[in-house]
Amino acid sequence: MAYGLTKILILENNAGTQGMTRLTLETLGGYQIWTCSEGQQVLNILQYNRPDLIILDEDMHENMRDTDDFSVYRVVQQIFSDNPVPTIFMTSHEINSNTDRFSKAGAIAIIRKPFDPMTLSSLIENIWKSWHIAV
């Protein structure tokens, strides 16, 4: 487990990907994980909890009416406006075409789906460590 990283919120609307991500990061990484697939769940969890890191599926907005790709991200960051939560975006689309969009939105990294569950925990740790060095 990376220093200072213990609690991760996964915002993923695909039940299979959500379950695999949760199982992998709990089992191999030892992290405390919260998962959400809908906007109201996000608000309920964040009312009482502050994650160290958010992993956000770029298509999460599909479960929420009248939202765009980054509206879920913006809502979460508004909740923690005094101290924004580092966020990794997950996408099933080509990373090259979305890099600028994600970077401008504030992503610390982008993970392409499908990913290798056996290396996900170490990938998250490396991203976390690199982000801490850069900050």
C-alpha positions in Angstrom: 0.0 0.0 0.0 1.3 3.4 -1.0 2.1 5.9 1.8 -0.9 8.0 2.6 -3.3 6.1 0.4 -5.8 3.9 2.3 -9.3 4.9 1.1 -10.4 4.7 -2.5 -13.8 5.6 -4.0 -14.6 3.8 -7.2 -17.2 5.4 -9.4 -18.0 2.8 -12.1 -21.4 2.1 -13.7 -20.5 -1.4 -15.0 -21.1 -3.9 -12.2 -18.5 -6.4 -13.5 -15.8 -3.8 -13.8 -16.8 -2.3 -10.4 -16.7 -5.7 -8.7 -13.3 -6.7 -10.2 -11.7 -3.3 -9.4 -13.0 -3.5 -5.8 -11.9 -7.1 -5.3 -8.5 -6.4 -6.8 -7.7 -3.3 -4.8 -9.0 -4.7 -1.5 -7.3 -8.1 -1.9 -4.0 -7.2 -3.5 -3.7 -3.6 -2.4 -5.2 -3.8 1.1 -7.3 -0.6 0.5 -10.6 0.4 2.0 -12.9 0.7 -1.0 -16.3 2.4 -1.5 -18.1 1.8 -4.8 -20.9 3.8 -6.5 -22.7 3.4 -9.7 -25.2 6.3 -9.4 -24.9 9.9 -8.5 -27.0 9.7 -5.3 -24.8 7.0 -4.0 -21.8 9.2 -4.5 -23.4 12.0 -2.4 -24.4 9.6 0.3 -20.9 8.2 0.7 -19.2 11.6 0.5 -21.5 13.0 3.2 -19.6 11.0 5.8 -16.4 9.9 4.2 -13.4 11.5 2.5 -11.5 9.2 0.1 -7.7 9.7 -0.5 -8.2 8.9 -4.2 -11.1 8.6 -6.6 -11.2 6.3 -9.6 -13.8 7.6 -12.0 -15.2 5.9 -15.0 -15.6 8.5 -17.7 -18.9 7.0 -18.7 -20.3 7.3 -15.1 -22.5 10.2 -16.3 -24.6 7.7 -18.4 -26.5 6.7 -15.2 -27.3 10.3 -14.4 -29.7 12.5 -16.4 -28.6 15.8 -17.8 -24.9 15.4 -17.1 -21.8 15.3 -19.2 -18.5 13.4 -18.9 -17.1 15.6 -16.1 -20.2 16.6 -14.1 -19.7 13.8 -11.6 -16.1 14.8 -11.2 -17.1 18.5 -10.7 -19.7 17.7 -8.1 -17.2 15.6 -6.1 -14.5 18.3 -6.3 -17.0 21.0 -5.2 -17.7 19.0 -2.1 -14.0 19.0 -1.3 -13.2 22.4 -2.8 -10.9 23.3 0.1 -8.7 20.2 -0.6 -9.5 18.5 -3.9 -9.4 14.7 -4.1 -6.9 13.3 -6.6 -8.7 11.5 -9.4 -7.8 8.9 -11.9 -10.1 8.5 -14.9 -10.8 5.2 -16.4 -11.8 5.0 -20.0 -12.6 2.3 -22.6 -11.8 4.8 -25.4 -8.5 5.7 -26.9 -6.4 7.5 -24.3 -4.6 9.7 -26.9 -7.9 11.3 -28.0 -8.9 12.0 -24.4 -5.7 13.0 -22.7 -6.2 16.7 -23.0 -9.8 16.5 -21.8 -8.8 14.5 -18.8 -5.8 16.6 -18.0 -7.7 19.9 -18.3 -10.4 18.4 -16.0 -7.7 17.7 -13.3 -7.0 14.0 -13.7 -3.7 12.8 -12.2 -3.7 9.8 -14.5 -5.8 7.8 -17.0 -6.2 4.1 -17.0 -7.5 2.3 -20.1 -10.1 -0.4 -19.8 -9.8 -3.3 -19.9 -6.9 -3.4 -17.5 -5.0 -6.3 -16.0 -6.4 -6.9 -12.5 -3.2 -8.5 -11.4 -1.2 -5.3 -12.0 -3.9 -2.7 -11.1 -2.9 -2.3 -7.4 0.8 -1.7 -8.3 -0.3 0.7 -11.1 -2.4 2.7 -8.6 0.5 2.8 -6.2 2.9 4.0 -8.9 0.5 6.7 -10.0 0.0 7.8 -6.4 3.8 7.9 -5.7 4.5 9.8 -8.9 1.7 12.3 -8.2 3.1 12.9 -4.7 6.5 13.6 -6.1 5.1 16.1 -8.6 3.0 17.9 -6.0 
